[in-house]
Amino acid sequence: MLESPFNDEYFMKRALEEAQIALEKGEVPIGAVIVIKNKIIARAHNLTERLNDVTAHAEMQAFTMAADYLGAKYLKDCTLYVTVEPCQMCAGASYWTQLDKIVFGAPDKQRGYQHYKTTLHPKTKVVSGVLETECSKLMTDFFKSKR
């Protein structure tokens, strides 16, 4: 029996595509997708510079798109794929969406939700380190270019 091509790596690559779009726009290169039943229902990237809005993180944009797509505020059967560990704000928002799962690539030791011990919804599962090298490199290269 063949393994499904729709696995965590597949969807993280789609999030990396969004991060690349952010990079091309001069945004911090973080991308996110939200998936339900192996279908991407939201694609987003950081828009904080373009919108002049510190809350316009990839995850926040994706939550809004997914809720709009589903016609519901809860994302109970959904998985968020994001290239970098969610910050405290995005993790807090994910709590309210009641996501089933969060998959992130690179940890954020300074601003990530785990650093602040932010609580996720009790039913939310977390997988970290998916395509971590690729996700980390995008961020490292971006900040090196800014120095």
N, C-alpha and C positions, 0 to 999 in steps of 0.2 A: 504494500500500500504506500502510495506517495505521500510525502509530508506536504501540507498546505504551504504555498508560497507566502501566504498572509500570516507572517509571524512578527515578533517584536522588531526584528532587524528590518524587515520590509517597511513597516510603518515608520520606524525611526528615520529611514532614508527619505521618506516623504517629508518628515519634519525638518530634516537637513536641507531639503530643497527650499523650504520656506525660509530657513535661516539664511540661505544664500541670497534669496530675494531681499531680505532685510539688509544684508551686507551691501548689496548693490545700490541700495537706497541710502546708505550711510547710517543705518540703524545698527544698534548692537545686534549681532547676528544670532538671534534666538528664534527658532521656529517651533510650531506646534500643529498637531493634527488631532482630531477627536474621531474615534472609530466606534461603530456599533455593528456587531455581526459582520465583521470583516469589510465594512463599508466606511469610507471616509466621509464624514458629514460636515466637517469643518476643517479649514486650512487657514493658518494665520501666522503672522510674524510680528515682531516688535514694530510699533508705530509711534513710539514716544516722541521722536524728533519731528516727524511729519505732522502729527496732530498737536504737538506742543502739550502733551498730556502724560504726566508721569505714571498714570495708571494704564496706559495703552500697551501693556505687555502682551506677548504672543498668547499666553494662556487666557488672559481676560478677553481678548478678541475672539479666541476660539470658543470660549464658554458661551458668549453671546450668539455666535453663529450657530452653534450646535443646538442651543435652546430654541432659536428661531426655526431651525430646520425641523426639530421634533415637535414644535408647538407646545413645549412644556419647559418648566424651569428646572426640573430635576434631570440629571444625566445618569441615572442609576445603572444602566446596563452599558455604559460607555467607558472607553479607555482614552486617557489623555497621553499622547506621546509628545514629549518636549525635549529639546536638545540639551537644556541645562536644568538642573534642579530648580524647582519653583521657589520663588522668594516667599517671604512671610505673607505678603498680600495675596499672592496667587494661591498659595496653599490654603489660606483662610477662605478664599472664594471657592476653592474646590470642595471644602468641607460642606458648604451650603449647596453645591450642585449634587452632592452625594454620588460622585464618580465611583464606578466599580473598581477602577485600576488607574494608577499613574505609572508611566514608564518614562524614565529620564536617562539622558546620556551622561553628561558630565556633572560631577558634583560642584556646588558653589560653596566653598568653605567659609566665605565671608558673608554672603547674603542669602544663602539657601535656608529653607524653612527648618532643616534639621539643626542648624547652628542656633536658631532661636527657640528650638523645641516647640514649634508650632504644631498643633494637633490637627491631624487629618480626620475625616469621617471614620468612625470605627470599622466600617465595612470596606473601606478603600484599601486595596492591596497596592504595594509599591514594589517596583522592579527598578533597580538602578544599574548604571554601567553599560547600557546597551549602546554599542558603537561609541563608547566613551572617548577613544582616541580621536576619531573624526570630529566629534562634538567639541572636545577640548581644544583641538588644533584651530578650529574656526575662531573660537573666542581668543585664544592666545595670539594668533596672527592679527586679529582686529585690534587688540589693545596695544600690541607692539607698534602697529602702524600709526597709532594715535600719539605715541610718545615722541 
